[in-house]
Amino acid sequence: MAEAVVIGGGIAGITAALDIAGHGIRVHLVEREPSIGGHMAQLDKTFPTNDCSMCILSPKMVDVSRHPLVTVHTCSEVKEVSGKAGDFTVTILKHPRFVNEADCNGCGDCVQICPVEVYNRFDAGIGVRKAIYKPHPQVVPDIVIRDTEHCIECGLCYDACGTGAVLREDTEKTVTVKAAAIVVTTGYRTFDPRVKEQLRYFDLPDVITSLELERMINASGPTGGRLARISDGTTPRSIVFIQCVGSRDVAIDRPYCSCVCCMYAMKAAMLIKEKYPDTEVTICYIDRRAYGKGYEEYLNRAESLGVRFIRGLPAEVCGSAGDMTVRVENTEKGEMVTIHPELVVLSVGMEPADDLTGLTQMLGLQADTTGFLSIEDQKVAPVRTLVPGIYVAGTATAPRDIPDCVAQGGAAAMQVVKDVYRKAEAWSL
Ligand SMILES: Cc1cc2nc3c(=O)[nH]c(=O)nc-3n(C[C@H](O)[C@H](O)[C@H](O)COP(=O)(O)OP(=O)(O)OC[C@H]3O[C@@H](n4cnc5c(N)ncnc54)[C@H](O)[C@@H]3O)c2cc1C
C-alpha cells in the first residue's frame, strides 16, 4: 500500500493526514511535541465566528489518531530522508517519553501525586505543570510524559501507576518508513517580544503576549478562564493592546504582516468586553486588516461592543508594576493620548518554527527572505515546493489563519493523492 509522511501535527498537518488517509493511503504523522494539535489547541475561541477552538479541533485530533490508516508518532522528528518522489525512505526519531505508551491509560493518578511544579510551556509561561504531566487536558494521545530534567526521582509516580506504565529508563528509538510523498506542516512560533526592550515584557509582570492572554481567557487554561493580572491576581479595569509587535517592522527585520493579529486582538477584546463590560479595552494599531469573509462585520461588532480603536502605535510602555503609562499619537485626530492600563497585551507576530534548518536541508527545501519555507508559485502552486514529491501547507510557508491552513492542508493532500495514483514514470516530470 502506498504511504505518505506528514511532518507537523497542527491543524494543517491533521487536515492533510485525514484527507490523504481518506483516499486509502497510509500516513505517518510526525509531531515533535507530546500531543498533536499545534497552536490551535492553545486558543480559546476562533475568529470570525467565536466558535470554541477545541470543539472544532478535538474531534479531528481524535479522528486522525483512530484512523486505521494513520500512525501518529508523537515526541518524534524526522532524522533522515533519502530517495526521491514516489520512493522516499524516511527515518523517524522517537524521543523517550519515560512512559510506556501502550500501558498508560491517561488516568492522571501519577500527575496528582507528583510534588514538582514547573512552568507549563503549553500555557505560554503563565501556568504550571507537574514533572509528570499532560500539557493540557485534551491531549492526543491521551497519555502522560515524564520530564526527567525536572523529576526529583521521589518514586511516587511509579507507585501510583496502577498499570506500571511509568518507566525509570527509556531510550530513543528509530523507525524507518517508505513514503511516496512528504507534506511539511511545521507551523510557526510567536515573536519573542524581549527583542523590543522598550515594551517592557519580562520587566513588567502585567505586560503579556497575546498567546498568554489566549491561555488566560481559556476555560481550560491556568486561571480557568478568569482574566487576572499576573502581579496581583485582580481583574484589570483597563487593557491596551499594542499591535504589530514583531510584524511590519523593518528595523527588526520583520517586514511582513502576520495576517492574524488584528483579528485575534478584536476577538480577545470582544470576549473581554462580553465578560467584563466595565473594563476599558483599547487597541492601538497601524491599520485594521479585516480582509476575509465576515471579518469586516466582526470589526464592526467589536466597535459596537465598545472596544476603542486608536490609529497609532505607542513607542514604549512607561512606569512601574501597578502604575503603567502608555502614550500614543492618535494619527486620525492628530492628538496625543495618555492611557494608564492595568494590563498591556502585545499582539505578537508569527515567525517560522524553531530548528527548521536541519529539516529543510535534509529535504532540499529553501526558505524565503522571511525564513518561511519557499513555495513553487504563490498563484498557481501554493503548496508545491521545487522538490518533486514534497509539499508544504499552513503557516510553515507564511502567516495565515486557520481557514487558510485547512484549505492548504487539503490542497497538499490532493497533490499527494494525485501523485500516488499516477503511474511511476510520471515522477520524473
Ligand atoms: C494569539 C493567537 C491567536 C490566534 N487566533 C486565531 C483565531 O482565532 N482564528 C484563526 O483562524 N487563527 C488564529 N490564530 C492563528 C492560528 O494559530 C494558526 O493559523 C494555526 O494554528 C496554524 O496552524 P499550523 O498547522 O500551520 O501550525 P501550528 O499550529 O504551529 O502546528 C505546527 C505543528 O508542527 C510541529 N512541528 C514543528 N516543527 C516540527 C518538526 N521539525 N518535526 C515535527 N513536528 C514539528 C509543532 O510542534 C506543531 O504541533 C491565532 C494565532 C495567535 C498567535
The ligand as an SDF file (V2000), in Angstrom:
LIG
                    3D

 53 58  0  0  0  0  0  0  0  0999 V2000
   -2.6260   34.6380   19.8430 C   0  0  0  0  0  0  0  0  0  0  0  0
   -3.1150   33.9720   18.5770 C   0  0  0  0  0  0  0  0  0  0  0  0
   -4.4710   33.8230   18.3570 C   0  0  0  0  0  0  0  0  0  0  0  0
   -4.9410   33.2610   17.1670 C   0  0  0  0  0  0  0  0  0  0  0  0
   -6.2910   33.1690   16.9730 N   0  0  0  0  0  0  0  0  0  0  0  0
   -6.7610   32.6970   15.7850 C   0  0  0  0  0  0  0  0  0  0  0  0
   -8.1690   32.6330   15.5210 C   0  0  0  0  0  0  0  0  0  0  0  0
   -8.9940   32.9980   16.3690 O   0  0  0  0  0  0  0  0  0  0  0  0
   -8.5840   32.1920   14.2930 N   0  0  0  0  0  0  0  0  0  0  0  0
   -7.6990   31.8220   13.3280 C   0  0  0  0  0  0  0  0  0  0  0  0
   -8.1310   31.4690   12.2200 O   0  0  0  0  0  0  0  0  0  0  0  0
   -6.3620   31.8350   13.5710 N   0  0  0  0  0  0  0  0  0  0  0  0
   -5.8770   32.2470   14.7640 C   0  0  0  0  0  0  0  0  0  0  0  0
   -4.5290   32.2450   15.0130 N   0  0  0  0  0  0  0  0  0  0  0  0
   -3.6290   31.6430   14.0000 C   0  0  0  0  0  0  0  0  0  0  0  0
   -3.5790   30.1080   14.1760 C   0  0  0  0  0  0  0  0  0  0  0  0
   -2.9360   29.7990   15.4000 O   0  0  0  0  0  0  0  0  0  0  0  0
   -2.8100   29.4640   13.0200 C   0  0  0  0  0  0  0  0  0  0  0  0
   -3.3790   29.8780   11.7830 O   0  0  0  0  0  0  0  0  0  0  0  0
   -2.8560   27.9300   13.0240 C   0  0  0  0  0  0  0  0  0  0  0  0
   -2.8990   27.4190   14.3260 O   0  0  0  0  0  0  0  0  0  0  0  0
   -1.6100   27.4080   12.3060 C   0  0  0  0  0  0  0  0  0  0  0  0
   -1.6740   26.0140   12.1620 O   0  0  0  0  0  0  0  0  0  0  0  0
   -0.4570   25.1990   11.5310 P   0  0  0  0  0  0  0  0  0  0  0  0
   -0.8550   23.7820   11.4850 O   0  0  0  0  0  0  0  0  0  0  0  0
    0.0140   25.8420   10.2890 O   0  0  0  0  0  0  0  0  0  0  0  0
    0.7700   25.4020   12.5590 O   0  0  0  0  0  0  0  0  0  0  0  0
    0.9650   25.0110   14.0990 P   0  0  0  0  0  0  0  0  0  0  0  0
   -0.2800   25.1160   14.8550 O   0  0  0  0  0  0  0  0  0  0  0  0
    2.1360   25.8200   14.5490 O   0  0  0  0  0  0  0  0  0  0  0  0
    1.3530   23.4640   14.0310 O   0  0  0  0  0  0  0  0  0  0  0  0
    2.6240   23.0240   13.6130 C   0  0  0  0  0  0  0  0  0  0  0  0
    2.9500   21.7270   14.3300 C   0  0  0  0  0  0  0  0  0  0  0  0
    4.1820   21.2220   13.8200 O   0  0  0  0  0  0  0  0  0  0  0  0
    5.0020   20.7720   14.9000 C   0  0  0  0  0  0  0  0  0  0  0  0
    6.3980   20.8420   14.4560 N   0  0  0  0  0  0  0  0  0  0  0  0
    7.1420   21.9430   14.2250 C   0  0  0  0  0  0  0  0  0  0  0  0
    8.3620   21.5890   13.7680 N   0  0  0  0  0  0  0  0  0  0  0  0
    8.3790   20.2410   13.7340 C   0  0  0  0  0  0  0  0  0  0  0  0
    9.3660   19.2810   13.3420 C   0  0  0  0  0  0  0  0  0  0  0  0
   10.5870   19.6660   12.9070 N   0  0  0  0  0  0  0  0  0  0  0  0
    9.0570   17.9680   13.4200 N   0  0  0  0  0  0  0  0  0  0  0  0
    7.8250   17.5670   13.8520 C   0  0  0  0  0  0  0  0  0  0  0  0
    6.8550   18.4370   14.2480 N   0  0  0  0  0  0  0  0  0  0  0  0
    7.1290   19.7490   14.1680 C   0  0  0  0  0  0  0  0  0  0  0  0
    4.6730   21.7410   16.0330 C   0  0  0  0  0  0  0  0  0  0  0  0
    5.0080   21.1760   17.2810 O   0  0  0  0  0  0  0  0  0  0  0  0
    3.1680   21.9260   15.8330 C   0  0  0  0  0  0  0  0  0  0  0  0
    2.4170   20.9610   16.5270 O   0  0  0  0  0  0  0  0  0  0  0  0
   -4.0190   32.8030   16.1860 C   0  0  0  0  0  0  0  0  0  0  0  0
   -2.6530   32.9350   16.4160 C   0  0  0  0  0  0  0  0  0  0  0  0
   -2.1950   33.5100   17.5950 C   0  0  0  0  0  0  0  0  0  0  0  0
   -0.7040   33.6810   17.8270 C   0  0  0  0  0  0  0  0  0  0  0  0
  1  2  1  0
  2  3  1  0
  2 52  2  0
  3  4  2  0
  4  5  1  0
  4 50  1  0
  5  6  2  0
  6  7  1  0
  6 13  1  0
  7  8  2  0
  7  9  1  0
  9 10  1  0
 10 11  2  0
 10 12  1  0
 12 13  2  0
 13 14  1  0
 14 15  1  0
 14 50  1  0
 15 16  1  0
 16 17  1  0
 16 18  1  0
 18 19  1  0
 18 20  1  0
 20 21  1  0
 20 22  1  0
 22 23  1  0
 23 24  1  0
 24 25  2  0
 24 26  1  0
 24 27  1  0
 27 28  1  0
 28 29  2  0
 28 30  1  0
 28 31  1  0
 31 32  1  0
 32 33  1  0
 33 34  1  0
 33 48  1  0
 34 35  1  0
 35 36  1  0
 35 46  1  0
 36 37  1  0
 36 45  1  0
 37 38  2  0
 38 39  1  0
 39 40  1  0
 39 45  2  0
 40 41  1  0
 40 42  2  0
 42 43  1  0
 43 44  2  0
 44 45  1  0
 46 47  1  0
 46 48  1  0
 48 49  1  0
 50 51  2  0
 51 52  1  0
 52 53  1  0
M  END
$$$$
